């Protein structure tokens, strides 16, 4: 039976945060990782980067269960070195890596169930965590006024969530989770967010990276997402496209030539804007 930990407050960690990096934001899109550090730094948190990269989500996506289990053990061991009392919050920017640690580790390593339950109750996607952060609230980025209709148009964005976000269960604390958390966070930052009600972008984990699946991957994107993206650009050339998954952003770029951004990049921009206006 899976162990259950008491609901941990995202605020109860003495300011220490452990960042779970992953290959995309570490090596391919470092601007996403940097944006996360910038926001957490403005909030005054003590951020530590885990020495092990990723939670093993890519291994699981290909069915390498034994390798994923070994990797999970390394992640937990590294967490214990950084945070032996299990008080720190764990955050990340890539949904499958965060949700694997949070939801799948107990099945991979049942002998460490109590430890995993304690960790998973303090593990959040960065969007989810900032909603629960008193320090972020105190930045008052949500108080940036919308000056006029033109300003409102500039702040209108289209959002394609990662499929793992869409599937994430409600949080026990009653606050927004998964896709809803990103929508709420961006709204707090003064954005008018339109959610794409589509299915998978077509990348489907590691599926679309394989040359033999590329054409099929593009065909999946054409079922819904790609036409919506083209229509959005036709209606407003300045529209911003946001997607929380690195693979989704790559698929969007290859499929329609649009450079989508991670939500935390927009949050960072408006934290900086808010700070400048106050100066």
Buried (B, 14 or more C-beta within 10 A) or exposed (E): EEBEBEEBEBEEBEEBBBBBBBBBBBEEBEBBBBBBBBBBEBBEBEBEBBEBBBBBBBBBBEEBEEBBBBBBBBBBEBBEEBBEEBEBBBBBBBBBBBBBBBBBBBEBBEEBBEBBBBBBBBBBBBBBBBBBBEBBBEBEBBEBEEEEEEEEEBBBBBBBBBBBBBEBEEBEBEBBBBBBBBBBBBEBBBBEBBBBEBEBBBBBBBBBBEEEBBEBBBEBBEEBBBEBBBEBBEEEEEBBBBBBBBBBBBBBEBBBEBEBBBBBBBBBBBBBBBEEEEE
